[in-house]
Amino acid sequence: MKRIILLLLTAFSLSAGAQLYNNEWIDYSKSYYKFRVGLSGIYRINQTALASIGLENTNADHFQLWRNGEQVAIYTSTQNAPLGSGGYIEFWGDMNDGKPDKPLYRQPDFQLFDKFSLETDSAAFYLTVNPAGGNSRYVTTTNNVAGNTLPVEPYFMYTAGFYYKDKLSQGRAELVGSSYTYSSSYEYGEGWTSNDIGTAASKSVNLTNLVPYTGAGAPDAVVNVNAAGNAVNPRYFKVNLNNDSIHGKVMDYYDYAKVSVPVPVSRISSGTATIDVVNMCANPGDRMVITHAEIVYPRQFNFLARRSFYFELEPNAAGNYLEIANYPHNSVVPVLYDITNKRRYLGDISSPALTRFALLPSSTKRRLMLTHQQVNIIPTITSFQQRNFINYGIAANQGNYLIITNQALTGATGGTDPVEDYRVYRSSAQGGSYNAKVYLYDQLEDQFGYGIKKHPLSIRNFIRWARANYSAPLTNVLIIGKGVLYTQSRLLEANPDLDKLHLVPTFGIPASDILLTAEGSSSVPLTPIGRISAIYKEEVADYLDKVKQYEQLQSISSPSIGDMAWMKNVVHVTGASDNNTSDILLNALNGHKAIIEDTAYAANVHTFTKNSADAVQQVASVRLENLFKEGIGLLTYFGHSSASTLEFNLDNPQSYDNQGKYPVFIVMGCNAGSFYNFNIARFSTKETISEKFVLAKDRGSVAFMASTHLGIVHYLDIYKTRYYKAMSKKKYGSKLGKNLD
């Protein structure tokens, strides 16, 4: 076993917007029509598309559009009347970026760049009807070029750069021996980056056709580079601009740097900027990454024949007069959208070589988009998904036992509904008399995650919101449905099998469901949480049957001690390939044995030790088989493991006849709890040890606790010692999840 672990309890911090839950924008009395945008640009919703959802007779002034909890300004071809034939709604639609990801990071500054999302490029938009008014609109504004008295603006500040999506870097790690262990919380360096830059190697970004302004009053340009280390080495890197060094920076180990260097604009007077980032580390095999390299510089108003051109202007109390060269309007009047001030200007093309605008004053920096009006190439929205949101705040929808699942596992898809059966059972006296409620993930995604596909904040925000708003304290969260690591789901978005395996998201990589219930900088889960990694209804039903059998046996009141003695049976198993490691593991388990045999638990501990150098020792132990049949309350394995194998023949639950007497498994090794991978083999087999034992029908275990990553023997020993003390002494008789806090 690699002697490293990432314990599931890792640090986490919310960003400055942490008091919000992302659902404040919703009016539960309205219907919303959801659609997605994957590229930033101007879009239209035509009257025919509105007719497809029954809104063709809606007064155009009543339309309202939302993205990420904020209203999106729209322009309607008709005002104060329904759109006629050929009518349309027009809006600027931003693709999804990394801004909603910032609260994921342990510290906000750890996010090196927010241009790209960790989850998806597609942003969710929600169209609704709001007759009450207050609907955000682009106001058609007079472009009074003829009456202009302002001088022509000589330049605007423009950003040109290259933004890397070579890989999803896991960020900061700790090196123990020859292996790296990573944090489940989002760390610095985590996100989209370049491929590794090795020792003495470099990354070059060549930016051309810059058209810089170098005349009187031209401000400096600024070169921006964000970087992070990706190996445990001291290092130094430098930044060159057009073969001249402009900056050097120490960035040791996994540290990160956000470099911003002013340079005279004369350095790019040729119209070309080549930015080189050079790894100057002296150690062979070093690695570092960058997220982007860009230059912000004064640019002439030359748009180089681009139909759509985004730019920004600084505040100006007098307004601005623009003469834009090389804009291909093809004799069709273009439109300039002032996204910041919600103004819409029609361009003046009376001068053949120029497109001209006289802009009103602005007290703030403006985002502007000049775009064509050639109807045949403006993207249109044609498909919608109606969303009627459930108000989870009303008393009837509040619970203290939260079941979060995907509708694929419910009666919503026809047939049986094992999730509802689970809710009914947990609400019954036999199941604990909880106030159990079911919450479908697609609702949580829209209500608490802005509709961003499989975003972990959708669950985290919902749990935080429920904890703050529900009248009764939360007791449990149960996720029913398999999840997939975001690093895999992000790259496999187009795979038709992804949604069948990625039913409910987890948090981070390595996966950590318990961080879904943590808050602030604490790593402690505030509500016990578990997951049934099912992809089929039958798996949920089989597990529920096991829970009922198990809890029924526990609740039996019998005068015979022997009827309940099996619950005190504890099995300790070691699995190592060398005597030295085997001795270390056995000594640790003997220490745990002393704890659990004492005090209230009074366990009867049976120890099995691997004594062979075989990769997986094949032990045909009649004693172990008999113990399973008699009943085992707790089985702890300490040793080498992977997601699918233990170094002891415990891999197949079908080998043991233990119906009703299901142990709790605690596996202290590497990756034994890692069931978050995308693998289509899961459709036909339960590929991981944890899924085999938990989802086995009338066999296996009732619970499975294990690391989703690597393991350090010493820390596993500490963790298990504390857990045994909790379950044997101060929290004896508590539920499993309560022993974690």
C-alpha positions in Angstrom: 0.0 0.0 0.0 1.3 3.4 -0.9 1.7 5.1 2.4 -0.3 8.2 1.6 -3.9 9.2 1.9 -6.0 12.2 1.4 -8.5 12.1 4.3 -12.0 13.0 3.2 -11.9 15.8 5.8 -10.1 18.5 3.9 -10.2 22.2 4.3 -12.7 24.3 2.5 -13.6 28.0 2.3 -16.4 30.0 0.6 -15.8 33.2 -1.2 -17.0 36.6 -0.4 -20.4 35.8 -1.8 -20.9 33.0 0.7 -24.0 34.4 2.3 -26.0 33.8 -1.0 -27.4 30.5 -2.0 -27.9 31.2 -5.8 -31.7 30.8 -5.6 -32.6 34.4 -4.7 -33.7 35.2 -8.3 -36.5 32.7 -8.5 -40.2 33.6 -8.4 -42.0 30.3 -7.7 -45.2 31.5 -9.2 -43.7 31.7 -12.7 -42.8 29.2 -15.4 -39.3 29.5 -16.8 -38.1 28.3 -20.2 -34.5 27.1 -20.0 -32.0 27.1 -22.9 -28.2 26.9 -23.1 -25.5 29.1 -24.7 -22.1 27.7 -25.3 -20.4 30.6 -27.1 -20.5 34.3 -26.2 -22.3 36.4 -28.8 -25.5 38.0 -30.0 -28.5 35.6 -30.1 -32.1 35.9 -31.2 -35.3 34.2 -30.1 -37.7 34.4 -33.0 -41.5 34.7 -32.8 -41.8 31.2 -34.2 -39.7 29.8 -31.4 -41.9 31.6 -28.9 -44.9 30.1 -30.5 -43.5 26.6 -29.9 -43.8 27.2 -26.1 -47.1 29.0 -26.3 -45.7 32.6 -25.8 -46.5 34.0 -29.3 -49.2 36.3 -27.9 -47.2 37.6 -25.0 -46.6 41.4 -24.8 -43.0 41.8 -25.7 -42.5 44.2 -22.8 -43.3 41.4 -20.4 -40.4 39.1 -21.3 -37.6 38.7 -18.8 -34.3 36.8 -19.1 -32.0 35.5 -16.4 -28.5 34.1 -16.3 -26.5 33.2 -13.1 -29.1 34.9 -10.9 -29.0 38.2 -12.7 -31.3 39.8 -15.3 -30.0 39.8 -18.9 -30.9 42.9 -20.9 -32.8 42.1 -24.1 -34.0 44.1 -27.1 -37.4 43.3 -28.6 -38.2 44.2 -32.2 -41.7 45.2 -31.0 -42.5 47.2 -27.9 -45.7 47.0 -25.9 -47.3 44.5 -28.1 -46.9 40.8 -29.1 -44.1 40.1 -31.6 -45.4 39.9 -35.1 -44.3 37.6 -37.9 -40.6 38.0 -38.2 -40.3 39.6 -34.8 -37.6 38.6 -32.3 -35.9 39.0 -29.0 -32.2 39.8 -29.2 -29.6 39.6 -26.4 -25.9 39.3 -25.7 -25.3 35.9 -24.3 -22.2 35.1 -22.4 -21.0 31.5 -22.3 -20.3 29.9 -19.0 -17.0 30.9 -17.4 -15.2 30.2 -14.1 -16.8 33.0 -12.1 -19.4 30.7 -10.5 -16.5 28.3 -9.6 -14.8 30.8 -7.3 -16.7 29.7 -4.1 -15.3 26.1 -4.6 -11.8 27.2 -3.9 -10.4 26.9 -0.4 -9.4 30.6 -0.7 -10.8 32.9 -3.4 -7.3 33.9 -4.6 -6.5 30.3 -5.3 -8.5 30.5 -8.5 -5.8 31.5 -11.0 -8.1 32.4 -13.8 -11.8 32.5 -14.4 -12.1 32.5 -18.2 -13.1 28.8 -18.4 -15.5 26.8 -16.2 -14.4 23.6 -14.5 -17.8 22.0 -15.3 -19.0 23.2 -18.7 -18.9 25.9 -21.3 -22.7 26.0 -21.5 -24.5 28.7 -19.6 -28.1 28.2 -18.7 -30.6 31.0 -19.5 -34.1 31.3 -18.2 -36.8 33.1 -20.1 -40.0 34.0 -18.2 -43.0 36.4 -18.4 -43.2 39.2 -15.9 -46.1 41.6 -16.4 -45.2 43.6 -13.3 -42.4 45.5 -15.1 -38.9 46.1 -14.1 -37.7 44.0 -17.0 -34.2 44.8 -18.2 -34.1 46.2 -21.8 -31.6 47.7 -24.2 -32.8 51.2 -24.9 -32.5 52.3 -28.5 -30.3 55.4 -28.3 -29.8 58.1 -30.9 -26.4 57.9 -32.6 -26.0 61.7 -33.2 -22.9 61.6 -35.4 -24.0 64.7 -37.3 -24.3 66.8 -34.2 -21.1 65.5 -32.6 -18.6 68.0 -31.2 -16.2 65.6 -29.5 -12.8 64.7 -30.9 -12.3 61.2 -32.3 -11.0 58.7 -29.8 -7.5 57.7 -30.8 -7.5 54.4 -29.0 -9.1 52.0 -26.6 -7.6 49.5 -24.2 -7.7 46.0 -25.6 -6.7 42.6 -24.3 -5.1 40.0 -26.6 -4.0 36.7 -25.2 -3.9 32.9 -25.3 -5.8 31.0 -22.7 -4.9 27.4 -22.1 -7.2 24.4 -22.0 -4.5 21.7 -22.4 -5.4 19.9 -19.2 -7.3 20.1 -15.9 -4.6 20.4 -13.4 -5.3 19.1 -9.9 -3.2 21.8 -8.3 -1.2 21.7 -5.1 -0.1 18.3 -3.9 2.1 16.8 -1.2 5.0 14.5 -2.0 5.4 11.5 0.3 8.0 9.1 -0.9 7.6 8.9 -4.6 3.9 9.5 -4.7 1.7 12.7 -4.8 -1.4 13.1 -2.8 -4.0 15.8 -3.6 -6.6 17.7 -1.6 -10.3 17.3 -2.3 -10.8 21.0 -1.7 -10.0 23.2 -4.7 -6.4 24.4 -4.4 -4.1 26.8 -6.0 -3.0 25.7 -9.4 -6.3 23.7 -9.9 -8.1 24.3 -13.1 -7.4 24.7 -16.8 -3.7 25.1 -17.5 -1.1 24.5 -20.1 0.7 21.2 -20.3 3.8 21.0 -18.0 6.7 23.3 -18.7 9.8 21.2 -17.8 13.2 22.3 -16.6 14.7 24.9 -19.0 11.7 24.6 -21.2 9.2 27.4 -22.2 5.8 28.2 -23.4 5.5 30.8 -26.2 2.4 32.8 -27.1 2.6 34.6 -30.4 0.0 37.5 -30.7 -0.3 39.1 -34.1 -2.3 41.9 -35.8 -2.4 43.9 -32.6 -2.7 47.3 -34.4 -1.3 49.2 -31.4 -1.7 52.9 -30.9 1.8 54.5 -30.3 0.9 58.1 -30.7 0.8 61.0 -28.3 -0.6 60.1 -24.9 -0.4 56.3 -25.5 -0.4 54.5 -22.1 1.9 51.6 -21.2 0.9 48.1 -22.2 0.6 45.4 -19.4 1.7 41.8 -19.8 -0.2 39.3 -17.6 0.9 35.8 -16.8 -0.5 33.4 -14.2 1.5 30.4 -13.2 1.8 27.6 -10.7 4.3 25.0 -9.7 3.6 21.4 -10.4 6.4 19.6 -8.6 8.3 19.8 -5.3 11.3 21.8 -6.4 12.5 25.3 -5.7 12.3 27.2 -9.0 12.6 30.6 -10.7 10.8 31.5 -13.9 11.1 34.5 -16.2 8.9 36.2 -18.7 10.2 37.5 -22.0 8.4 39.9 -24.4 9.7 39.8 -28.0 12.9 38.1 -26.8 13.6 40.7 -24.1 13.3 39.7 -20.4 10.7 41.8 -18.6 10.2 39.9 -15.4 11.7 37.2 -13.1 9.9 35.5 -10.3 10.6 32.9 -7.6 7.8 30.4 -7.4 8.9 27.4 -5.4 7.2 24.0 -5.1 3.4 24.3 -5.7 3.3 28.0 -5.1 1.5 30.2 -7.6 2.1 33.6 -9.1 0.0 36.3 -10.8 2.4 38.4 -12.7 1.4 41.8 -14.1 4.2 43.8 -15.8 3.8 47.3 -17.4 5.9 47.8 -20.5 6.2 50.7 -23.0 3.8 50.3 -25.9 6.7 50.9 -28.2 7.8 47.3 -27.4 4.9 46.1 -29.6 5.0 48.8 -32.2 5.5 46.1 -34.9 2.0 44.8 -34.1 3.4 41.5 -32.8 3.9 40.4 -29.2 5.6 37.1 -28.4 5.4 36.2 -24.8 7.7 33.5 -23.5 7.5 31.9 -20.1 10.7 30.1 -19.2 11.2 27.6 -16.4 14.6 28.4 -15.0 14.6 25.6 -12.3 18.0 23.9 -11.9 16.5 20.6 -10.9 15.9 18.1 -13.7 12.4 16.9 -14.2 10.7 20.0 -12.8 7.2 21.0 -13.8 5.2 24.2 -13.8 2.1 25.4 -15.7 0.5 28.6 -16.8 -3.1 29.5 -17.3 -2.7 32.2 -19.8 -0.4 34.9 -21.2 -1.9 38.2 -22.4 -1.2 41.8 -23.1 -3.5 44.7 -22.4 -2.6 47.6 -24.7 -3.9 50.7 -26.4 -5.3 49.7 -29.8 -6.4 51.7 -32.8 -10.1 51.6 -33.8 -9.3 49.1 -36.5 -11.4 45.9 -36.3 -9.7 43.9 -39.0 -12.8 42.8 -40.9 -14.3 41.0 -37.9 -18.2 40.9 -37.9 -18.4 40.8 -34.1 -15.9 42.7 -32.0 -15.9 43.0 -28.2 -14.1 45.9 -26.6 -14.2 48.1 -23.5 -14.1 51.9 -22.9 -13.1 53.7 -19.7 -15.6 56.1 -18.0 -16.0 59.4 -19.8 -18.2 62.2 -18.4 -18.4 63.9 -21.9 -19.1 60.8 -24.0 -17.1 59.3 -26.8 -16.9 59.7 -30.6 -15.7 56.6 -32.4 -14.5 56.1 -36.0 -14.1 52.4 -36.6 -12.1 51.3 -39.6 -12.2 47.9 -41.4 -15.6 46.8 -40.1 -17.4 44.6 -42.8 -21.0 45.9 -42.5 -21.7 45.0 -46.2 -24.0 48.0 -46.4 -26.2 46.6 -43.6 -26.4 48.9 -40.6 -24.5 47.3 -37.6 -25.5 47.5 -34.0 -23.4 48.6 -31.1 -24.5 47.2 -27.7 -23.4 49.0 -24.6 -23.8 46.0 -22.3 -23.0 47.9 -19.2 -25.4 50.8 -19.7 -28.0 48.8 -21.6 -28.0 51.1 -24.7 -28.3 50.0 -28.3 -26.9 52.2 -31.1 -27.3 51.9 -34.8 -24.0 52.5 -36.6 -23.5 55.4 -39.0 -22.1 54.0 -42.3 -22.5 57.1 -44.4 -18.7 57.3 -44.8 -17.7 54.2 -46.8 -14.5 53.5 -44.9 -15.8 54.1 -41.4 -18.5 53.0 -39.0 -19.1 55.9 -36.6 -20.7 56.3 -33.2 -21.4 59.2 -30.9 -21.8 57.6 -27.4 -23.5 59.1 -24.4 -21.5 59.8 -21.2 -20.8 56.9 -18.9 -19.6 57.0 -15.2 -18.5 53.4 -15.4 -16.2 51.3 -17.5 -18.3 49.9 -20.4 -18.5 46.5 -22.1 -19.3 47.0 -25.8 -20.1 44.7 -28.6 -20.2 45.8 -32.3 -22.1 43.2 -34.3 -23.7 42.8 -37.7 -27.4 42.5 -38.4 -27.2 39.9 -41.2 -30.1 37.8 -40.2 -29.0 34.6 -41.9 -25.9 34.3 -39.7 -27.2 35.5 -36.3 -27.6 32.3 -34.1 -31.1 31.6 -32.9 -32.5 29.8 -29.9 -35.0 27.2 -31.0 -35.2 24.6 -28.1 -36.5 25.2 -24.6 -37.1 23.1 -21.4 -39.9 24.3 -19.3 -39.0 24.6 -15.6 -41.6 25.0 -12.9 -39.6 25.3 -9.7 -40.6 23.6 -6.5 -40.5 25.9 -3.5 -38.6 23.8 -1.0 -39.0 26.4 1.7 -42.7 25.7 2.4 -43.4 23.5 5.4 -44.6 20.5 3.3 -41.3 20.3 1.5 -39.0 20.6 4.5 -37.3 17.6 5.9 -34.6 16.6 8.3 -33.5 13.5 6.4 -32.6 14.8 2.9 -32.6 12.3 0.0 -30.9 13.8 -3.1 -31.2 11.7 -6.2 -31.7 11.7 -10.0 -35.1 11.2 -11.5 -33.6 8.3 -13.5 -33.9 6.3 -10.3 -37.4 7.3 -9.4 -40.9 6.6 -10.6 -40.7 9.7 -12.9 -39.2 7.3 -15.5 -42.0 4.8 -15.1 -42.3 1.6 -13.2 -41.3 1.2 -9.5 -40.0 4.0 -7.3 -37.4 2.6 -4.9 -36.4 6.1 -3.9 -39.9 6.9 -2.7 -39.9 3.5 -0.9 -36.7 4.5 0.8 -38.3 7.8 1.9 -41.4 6.0 3.2 -39.3 3.6 5.2 -37.1 6.3 6.8 -40.3 8.2 7.7 -41.7 5.1 9.4 -41.1 4.1 13.1 -39.0 1.1 11.9 -36.9 3.4 9.8 -36.2 6.0 12.4 -39.3 8.3 12.3 -37.4 10.9 10.3 -39.1 13.6 8.3 -37.6 12.3 5.1 -38.0 14.2 1.8 -36.8 13.6 -1.7 -35.0 16.3 -3.7 -34.3 15.8 -7.4 -30.9 16.8 -8.6 -32.1 18.6 -11.7 -34.2 21.0 -9.5 -31.2 21.6 -7.3 -29.0 22.3 -10.3 -31.3 25.0 -11.5 -32.3 26.5 -8.2 -28.9 26.5 -6.4 -26.4 26.1 -9.2 -27.6 28.5 -11.9 -28.4 25.5 -14.1 -24.6 24.8 -14.6 -24.4 21.2 -15.5 -23.4 19.0 -12.5 -22.0 21.8 -10.5 -21.2 20.7 -6.9 -22.4 24.1 -5.5 -25.9 23.1 -6.5 -25.9 20.5 -3.7 -23.6 22.4 -1.3 -25.7 25.6 -1.5 -29.0 23.6 -1.1 -27.7 21.9 2.1 -26.5 25.2 3.5 -29.8 26.9 2.6 -31.8 24.0 4.2 -29.7 24.2 7.3 -30.3 27.9 7.6 -34.0 27.9 6.7 -35.6 24.6 7.7 -37.5 24.7 11.0 -35.9 21.4 12.2 -32.2 20.7 12.3 -30.9 18.4 9.6 -30.0 14.9 10.7 -28.9 13.2 7.6 -28.2 13.6 3.9 -28.4 10.6 1.6 -27.3 10.8 -2.0 -28.8 8.1 -4.2 -27.0 7.9 -7.5 -23.4 7.5 -8.9 -21.2 10.5 -9.5 -18.2 11.1 -11.8 -15.1 13.1 -11.1 -15.4 16.6 -12.6 -12.0 16.1 -14.4 -13.6 13.2 -16.3 -17.1 14.6 -16.8 -15.7 17.9 -18.2 -13.8 16.1 -20.9 -16.6 13.7 -21.7 -19.5 16.1 -22.0 -20.4 14.9 -25.4 -20.3 11.2 -24.4 -23.9 9.9 -24.6 -23.2 7.6 -21.7 -22.1 10.3 -19.3 -25.5 11.2 -18.0 -26.3 7.6 -17.3 -23.3 7.3 -15.0 -23.0 10.9 -13.6 -26.3 11.1 -11.8 -25.4 13.3 -8.8 -22.1 15.2 -8.6 -19.5 14.9 -5.9 -17.0 17.5 -4.6 -13.5 17.9 -5.9 -10.8 15.4 -6.9 -10.2 13.1 -5.1 -14.0 12.9 -4.6 -15.3 13.9 -1.1 -19.0 13.9 -0.5 -18.6 15.1 3.0 -17.3 18.4 1.8 -20.7 19.0 0.4 -21.9 19.5 4.0 -19.0 21.5 5.3 -19.0 25.3 5.5 -16.5 28.1 5.7 -12.9 27.1 6.3 -13.8 24.1 8.4 -13.4 20.6 7.0 -15.9 19.1 9.4 -19.2 17.9 7.9 -22.0 19.7 9.6 -24.5 17.0 8.6 -23.7 13.3 8.2 -23.8 12.3 4.5 -23.5 9.1 2.6 -24.1 7.8 -1.0 -25.6 4.8 -2.6 -23.6 4.6 -5.9 -26.5 3.2 -7.9 -27.2 3.6 -11.6 -30.3 1.2 -11.7 -33.5 1.2 -9.7 -33.0 -2.5 -8.8 -29.7 -1.6 -7.0 -31.5 0.9 -4.8 -34.3 -1.6 -4.1 -31.8 -4.3 -3.2 -29.9 -2.0 -0.9 -33.2 -0.9 0.8 -34.1 -4.5 1.4 -30.7 -5.0 3.1 -31.2 -2.0 5.3 -34.6 -3.2 6.4 -33.3 -6.7 7.2 -30.3 -5.2 9.1 -32.3 -2.7 11.1 -35.0 -5.3 11.9 -32.4 -7.6 13.4 -31.0 -4.8 15.4 -34.4 -3.9 16.8 -35.3 -7.4 18.0 -35.7 -7.6 21.7 -34.6 -11.1 22.7 -33.9 -12.6 26.1 -31.1 -14.6 24.5 -27.8 -12.8 24.4 -26.8 -15.2 21.6 -29.4 -13.7 19.2 -27.6 -10.4 19.3 -24.0 -11.5 19.9 -23.1 -11.3 16.2 -23.1 -7.5 16.4 -20.2 -7.7 18.8 -18.1 -9.7 16.3 -15.4 -7.5 14.9 -13.0 -8.8 12.2 -9.6 -7.2 11.6 -7.7 -8.0 8.4 -4.2 -6.9 7.3 -2.9 -7.1 3.8 0.7 -6.4 3.0 3.4 -7.9 0.7 6.3 -7.6 3.1 6.9 -8.6 6.8 7.9 -5.1 7.9 4.7 -3.5 6.6 2.6 -6.4 7.9 4.0 -6.0 11.4 3.3 -2.2 11.3 -0.3 -2.8 10.3 -0.8 -5.6 12.7 0.5 -3.5 15.6 -1.8 -0.7 14.7 -4.8 -3.0 14.5 -3.9 -4.5 17.9 -4.1 -1.0 19.3 -7.5 -0.5 17.8 -8.5 -4.0 19.1 -7.7 -2.9 22.7 -10.0 0.1 22.3 -13.0 -1.7 20.9 -12.7 -4.7 23.2 -12.9 -2.3 26.1 -15.8 -0.1 27.5 -19.2 -0.1 26.1 -18.6 -1.9 22.8 -17.0 -5.0 24.3 -16.1 -6.4 20.9 -15.1 -10.0 20.2 -12.2 -9.3 17.8 -11.0 -11.9 15.2 -7.7 -11.0 13.4 -6.6 -12.3 10.0 -3.1 -11.5 8.8 -1.7 -11.9 5.3 1.5 -13.8 5.4 2.2 -14.3 1.7 4.1 -12.2 -0.8 1.5 -13.0 -3.5 -0.1 -9.9 -5.0 -3.5 -10.9 -3.6 -3.3 -13.7 -1.1 -5.9 -16.4 -1.8 -7.1 -17.5 1.6 -9.8 -20.1 1.7 -10.7 -19.5 5.3 -13.5 -21.6 6.7 -13.2 -19.6 9.9 -13.9 -16.3 8.0 -16.8 -17.9 6.1 -18.3 -19.1 9.3 -17.9 -15.7 10.9 -19.8 -14.1 8.0 -22.6 -16.7 8.4 -22.7 -16.2 12.2 -22.7 -12.4 11.6 -20.0 -9.7 11.7 -20.9 -6.2 13.1 -17.7 -4.5 11.9 -14.9 -5.5 9.5 -11.8 -3.4 9.3 -9.2 -4.0 6.6 -5.8 -2.3 6.9 -3.4 -2.8 3.9 -2.8 -2.6 0.2 -5.9 -1.9 -1.8 -7.2 -0.4 -5.0 -10.7 0.6 -6.1 -11.3 -3.1 -7.2 -8.9 -5.2 -5.2 -7.8 -5.9 -1.6 -4.6 -8.0 -0.9 -6.8 -10.5 0.8 -9.6 -12.6 -0.7 -12.5 -10.4 0.5 -13.3 -9.1 -3.0 -16.4 -11.2 -3.7 -19.4 -10.8 -1.4 -21.1 -13.7 -3.1 -18.6 -16.0 -1.3 -20.3 -15.3 2.1 -23.8 -16.3 3.2 -24.7 -13.5 5.6 -28.2 -12.4 4.8 -29.5 -9.9 7.3 -26.2 -9.8 9.2 -24.4 -7.3 7.2 -21.1 -5.8 8.6 -20.0 -2.2 8.4 -16.8 -2.2 6.3 -13.9 0.1 7.1 -11.1 -0.2 4.5 -7.9 1.7 5.3 -5.9 1.6 2.1 -5.6 3.3 -1.2 -8.6 4.2 -3.4 -11.0 1.5 -2.0 -13.7 4.1 -1.8 -13.0 5.5 -5.3 -16.2 4.7 -7.3 -16.4 8.0 -9.1 -14.7 7.0 -12.4 -16.4 7.0 -15.7 -16.4 3.4 -17.0 -19.0 1.9 -19.3 -18.2 -1.5 -17.8 -20.3 -0.3 -14.8 -23.4 -0.9 -16.9 -22.8 -4.6 -16.7 -20.9 -5.1 -13.5 -20.2 -3.5 -10.2 -16.6 -2.7 -10.8 -15.4 -1.5 -7.4 -15.2 -3.3 -4.1 -17.4 -0.8 -2.3 -20.2 -1.1 -4.9 -19.9 -4.9 -4.9 -20.4 -5.1 -1.2 -22.9 -2.4 -0.7 -25.1 -3.2 -3.7 -25.0 -7.0 -3.4 -28.4 -8.5 -3.0 -28.8 -10.3 0.3 -25.0 -10.3 0.7 -22.1 -8.0 1.4 -22.2 -5.0 3.7 -24.6 -2.4 4.9 -22.1 0.4 4.8 -18.6 0.9 3.4 -16.1 3.5 4.6 -12.9 4.1 2.7 -10.6 6.7 1.2 -11.1 7.8 -2.4 -7.4 8.5 -2.8 -4.0 7.3 -1.4 -3.2 6.5 2.2 -0.5 7.3 4.7 -0.3 4.5 7.3 0.4 6.8 10.2 -2.5 9.1 9.5 -4.9 6.2 8.8 -3.9 4.8 12.2 -4.6 8.1 13.9 -8.0 8.4 12.1 -9.0 4.9 12.9 -7.9 5.3 16.6 -10.1 8.4 17.0 -13.0 6.8 15.2 -12.8 3.7 17.4 -12.7 5.8 20.5 -15.8 7.7 19.3 -17.8 4.7 18.5 -16.7 2.7 21.5 -16.9 5.5 24.2 -18.3 9.0 23.9 -20.6 8.3 20.9 -21.4 4.6 21.5 -24.7 3.8 19.9 -24.6 6.8 17.5 -25.1 6.5 13.8 -22.0 6.1 11.6 -22.0 9.6 10.3 -22.1 11.2 13.8 -18.8 9.6 14.7 -17.1 11.7 12.0 -17.8 15.1 13.5 
